[in-house]
Amino acid sequence: MHASSSAILLGLWLVAGASTAQGATASGEGARRIELEPNVSGASVEVAVSPGLSTVLLFDSELVLEGTEFEGRDFFSNVDSGRTTMRLVPSARVSPGEKFRVAVRFRDGAAPVGASFLLVVHPARADALVEVYRNKRTVESYQEETREARAETLRCQDENARIKSEHGAPGGLAGLLAVGSVDVGGLAGRIVTKSVTSGPKNALAADKIHTYRSTNRVALEIWLTAQRSEAPWVASGAALRSSTGIEVKVLRVWQVAPVTLGEPRRVVVEAEAPADASRGSYSLKLWEDAGPRTVTLSGVTFP
């Protein structure tokens, strides 16, 4: 299929959607807040970590450094503990789904006397900043929570408005115009198969890679092939990052059929168009649901 024809067909799909479309994983942007009550039980709080990505635990109380317990310390390339902080960076030795327990004790002896965290390895995402609060909450903390709730409400309202706008739009080219996804410049496409680098640990081979850009969206179209006979592979999430480490919001991941040994299968990733979509390169990581097999592509460029 010629690039121009492929661009038109993909553009129509972006509006029409598909019954097999899967929602992308939330980006996890901003700080995560954890409240510890005086009567908290011994249950561990789950915190997402990922190889090579930094996770910082920020406490509102001073820690007893010698009282920290860390299971699997050797699987982390960086563990930096301070009076009120702990920075964690897993090494490449960890695998998706692995869990490591970390327990800390607070110096003042007030309840709760400590906290326990379960570090769960994710193939591409980590909780960048986790703020841990205990006991009394100040007026400022309530105000901050109110601001965060208001911001989340506005974000949900914007997302609902976008979804309603797309679902209420006509199909075909008229639909693209109705939701503002194309203008007189049209939908641009580019074949980037030869310029993209595949990760050395990729579970699947990328045979063809096309990228697209409209007025407010970017998309990648990838044909994946299994390299050995294993269980069928289905993409459940994607992360798209710029060369400077900024993560682009992924809107959806769609796959025509599971990847099995033999025939290439198409996976489409749609994301918000960053301001510099036409400049620089990006990296893409795809992963399956609750599985260790991932696909990493670097050097991705958009028209």
Secondary structure by P-SEA (a helix, b strand, c coil): ccaaaaaaaaaaaaacccccccccccccccbbbbbbccccccbbbbbbbbccbbbbbbbccccccccccccccccccbbbbcccbbbbbbcccccccbbbbbbbbbcccccccbbbbbbbbbccccccbbbbbcccccaaaaaaaaaaaaaaaaaaaaaaaaaaaaaaccccaaaaaaacccccccbbbbbccccccccccccccccbbbbbccccbbbbbbbbbbcccccbbbbcccccccccccccccccccccccccccbbbbbbbbbccccccccbbbbbbbbccccccbbbbcccccc
